[in-house]
Amino acid sequence: MHNLHPSRFACYYGLNRLDQLAEYDLVIVQAELYDAADLLALRERGTLPFGYLSLSQVADTETTAPWALREATTGAVVRNQRWQTVLVDCRAPAWQRLIIEEQIPRLVQRGIHGLFLDTVDIDARFAETWPGVAQLLRRIRWEHPELALLANRGFSVLDAVAETVDGVVFESFSTYFDGAGYAAWTGSDLQWTEQVAVRLQEKLGTRPVLTLDYAPPDDETLRLYAERRAQAYGFIPFVSVGHLDTLP
């Protein structure tokens, strides 16, 4: 395990902005958008760069891939229409090999300190694939011990997440972006985030929980609400726009 103790972090999927990124202790980026020299420069300035890696969704162009998840009854490929992606069956040996032997080494060559593992959660309709996610998490930890690991949520396989990662990003902890606009959770949704927060604290112990919330650039009230709620739990907040292509 790696000891991560960031006081400030950012999640940024845009280009450049290296000087601004260097103001944070830890940054999540699309590593392929940067030269290895850029990420090395960040590390030399005391910033830990984490490369984005999707575990269970791929571009919609990969509908014929052997790891594409298919409906049991119709055989149709399962899509996430919002992000134009295809869901992956993480149990597929070919997919696990691709992640372990090709995708991660390619990110390592960029000079990352760690991985930000996204799409760890899979819809409960396909719960039979969850063991594949858990196995893949454990393989990543086993085969790449040099990398620090952050999981985005991962609550459906929380035991495996707690066993393998160095911290968790709780995306949409207090607020969310649904493509049409921004809002704060209320009612049972808010209560659910509170329950999960307590479970995370129990499972992770001293490992950090980072919150990734959403607010329009001009809505200081919503941004401050998300930041202060995260801090009340001892979490480390970052609030951005829906497409994560700007820095505050």
N, C-alpha and C positions, 0 to 999 in steps of 0.2 A: 504494500500500500504506500501511497505518497501522501505526505502531509501538505494539505492545501489550507492556507489561512488568508484568503484575499479579503481586503477591506473594501475594495471597489472592483467591480467587474463590468464588462460590456459585452453585448452580443451584436455584431455588426456584419451584415452580409453585403456591404457595398465595397467600393474600391478605394485604395489609397488610405488617406487619413492616418498615416503612421504616427505623426506627432501627437494627434489626439488619442490614439490607441495607447501610446506610451504613458498616458496619464493614469492608466488603470493597472491593477496588479495582475489581472487575468482577463483575457479577451477571447471570445469565440468568433472565429472567422471562417470564411470559405477559403481554405488554405491554398487551393489551386489558383486563386486570383492574385497570389503574392509570390514573389521570388523567394528562394530560400534565404538569400541575403537580407531581405526585408524582415523576415520572421526572426532571423538570428540577431538582427539589430534590436528588435523589440526585446528579446531575451537578455541582451547585454545591458539594456536600460532597465531591467528588473520587471518586465512584463511577460507573463506566461501565455503563449499563444496556443489555443486549442483548435483543432481542425474539425469541421462539421463532418459527420458520417451518418447516413441514414441506414438503419438496420432492416426496416421492413417495408420500405416503399422505394420504387424506382421510377424513372421517367416513363411516361405513357407509351413511349416508342418500344418498350421491351415486352410487348404482350405475348410474344412467342417464346420468351425465355423459359427454360425448364423449371425455374424457381417461382414463376408467376403463380399466385394463389388463385384457385378456381373454386367456383361454387360447386358444392358436392352434387347437387341435383341436376344442374344444367351444364356444368363444365365451363361456364362463362368466366372469363378473367374478372377478378374483383378490382374495381377502380375506386380511387378517391377523386371524385369529379372536381372538388374545390381546388386541389393542387395539381390536377392533370397527372396523377401518378397511378401506378399499378402496385397492388399489395403483393408482398413476397411471403412465401412459405419458408420461414427461417429453418425449418427442419431439413431442407434440401441440402445435401452434401455439397453440391456444386456452388450454391450460394455461400455457404460457410467458407469454402475454399477461396472464392472470389474476394470475400471480405478480408480474410486472414492473409492470403498470399499475394493479393494484387492491390486492393484498395488501400489497406492500411500502410503497406510499404511505400506506396506512392505519396501518401500524406507525410510519412516520416521523412521522405526525401526533401520535403518542403521546410523541414526544421521545426516541426511542432513540438510542444512539450507534452501535449496530451490530446485526447479525443473527446469530442462532444457527441455522444451517441443519441441520435434523435430517432423518432418513431419506434421507441422501445415498446410502447403499448400497442396492442392489436385489438380490434373490436371483439367483444365477447362472443359474437356469432361464430368466431373462428378460434375459440379457446383451445381447440385441440392443437393449435400451432404454438401455443405459449411455451411448452417445453423446449421447442426449438430456439426460441428467443433466449431462454435461460441458458441453454447449452452454448449458444453463440457468445453470450456475455462471458461465461466462464472460460471459453476458449480464447477470447481476446485477452483476458487477464493473464491466462497461463502462457500464451505464446508471445505476448508483448508486455512483459512486466516493466519494461523501461518507460512505458507511457502512463501518465496519469489519466484517469477516466472520470468523466462526468456523464451521468445519464439524464436525459430529459424525461422527467416523470418516471415512468416504468412501474407504476403502481400495480399493474396486473401481474407482474412478476417481481414483487418487492423483495422477497427473500433472496432471489438471485442477485438483484440490484445491490442489496445491502451487503452481500457476500463479496461482491467484485469491485464496486466503484469507490472512488475517493471523495465523491460528493454528488449531490443531486441538484438539478435545475428544476424548480417547480414553475413551469410555464403557466401563465394565466392563474396565478394564485389569488389575486384580488380583482383583476380586471381582465377583459378579453376583447379581441378584435374578431368580428365574424365576417369580414369582407364588406359589410355594409356600414359598419360604424363601431364605436367603442362604448363599453358600459362596464359597470361594476357588478360583480355577482351579488345576488340577494337571495333571501329565503333559504330553501333547501340546498341550493347550489353553494351558497356561502357557508352553510353549515357543513357541507361535505368537505370543502377545502380546510376547514378547521379540524375536522376529524383526521384527515390525511396528514395535516401538519403535525399533529400529536404522534401519529404512527411513525412518521419520518424521524422525528426527534428520538423516539424510542429505538428505532432500528439503526440509526446512523451514529448515535452518540455524539462525539465531538466533531465528526466530519461535517463540512459546511453544507447548508442548503442555500442555494441562490435562487432568487425569484425573478422571473422574467414576465413583466406585466406590460400592458399596452394603454396608451393615451395619446390623443392628438397633441401636436407640438404646442398648441396654444391653450391647452386645458391644464393649467397648473394645479387646480383643485383635485382633479382625478389623479394626476401624477403624484402629488404629495400624499394622497390617501393611500395609494399602492405602496409607496416607499415606507410610510410610517407604520402601516399594518405589518409589512414584512419585518421591519425592525423590532416591532413589539414581540415577535416570535424569536428574535435572535437571528433572523435570516438576513441575507445580503441582497439588497434590491437593485434592479435595473429596470427602467421604464423606457420604452421606445415606441415607434410607430409600427403599424401592422406588418410591413414588409422588411423591417429591420435594416433599412438602407440609409439611416441617418444616425448621427451621434448627437446627444444633447449638447 
